[in-house]
Amino acid sequence: MTTTALQIEINSLPINLRQEVADFVEFLKTKKVINSKLKKREFGYAKGKIELAKDFDKPLDMFKDYI
């Protein structure tokens, strides 16, 4: 069913049934949000996935006038 066809079907419903459709749409949105929540993170879960350069804290040349 296309979006246009769906809109026509919804518009042909009585107002009380349109409200039920709107309520159902809101329910589906909240259901999606609940399912997409992040898992609880554990300490150290990213260990070994991030690596810093050996000189990461060395002052940058572009800031040497300010140091």
C-alpha positions as CSV (number, residue, x, y, z in Angstrom):
1,M,0.0,0.0,0.0
2,T,1.4,3.4,-1.0
3,T,1.5,6.3,1.3
4,T,-1.2,8.1,-0.7
5,A,-3.4,5.1,-0.6
6,L,-2.9,4.8,3.1
7,Q,-3.7,8.4,3.6
8,I,-6.9,8.0,1.6
9,E,-8.0,5.0,3.7
10,I,-7.3,6.9,6.9
11,N,-9.2,10.0,5.7
12,S,-12.2,7.8,4.9
13,L,-12.5,6.6,8.5
14,P,-14.8,8.2,11.0
15,I,-13.1,10.6,13.4
16,N,-13.1,8.2,16.3
17,L,-11.3,5.5,14.3
18,R,-8.8,8.1,13.0
19,Q,-7.9,8.8,16.6
20,E,-7.4,5.1,17.1
21,V,-5.0,5.0,14.2
22,A,-3.1,8.1,15.6
23,D,-2.9,6.3,19.0
24,F,-1.6,3.2,17.3
25,V,1.1,5.2,15.4
26,E,2.2,6.7,18.7
27,F,2.4,3.2,20.3
28,L,4.5,2.0,17.4
29,K,6.9,5.0,17.8
30,T,7.4,4.3,21.5
31,K,7.8,0.6,20.9
32,K,10.7,1.4,18.5
33,V,12.3,3.7,21.0
34,I,12.2,1.1,23.7
35,N,13.8,-1.5,21.4
36,S,16.6,0.8,20.3
37,K,17.9,1.7,23.8
38,L,21.6,1.0,24.4
39,K,22.7,-2.0,26.4
40,K,24.2,-1.4,29.8
41,R,27.9,-0.7,29.3
42,E,30.5,-2.5,31.2
43,F,33.7,-1.1,32.5
44,G,36.5,-1.7,29.9
45,Y,34.2,-2.7,27.1
46,A,36.3,-0.7,24.6
47,K,39.7,-1.8,25.8
48,G,42.0,-2.4,22.9
49,K,39.7,-0.7,20.4
50,I,41.2,2.8,20.8
51,E,44.8,3.6,20.4
52,L,46.5,7.0,21.0
53,A,49.6,8.2,19.2
54,K,52.8,8.1,21.2
55,D,53.0,11.9,20.9
56,F,49.3,12.7,21.5
57,D,50.1,15.2,24.2
58,K,53.0,17.0,22.4
59,P,52.2,20.7,21.8
60,L,51.1,21.4,18.2
61,D,53.3,23.6,16.0
62,M,50.4,25.9,15.2
63,F,50.1,26.9,18.9
64,K,53.8,27.5,19.6
65,D,53.3,31.3,19.5
66,Y,51.0,30.9,22.5
67,I,53.2,28.7,24.6
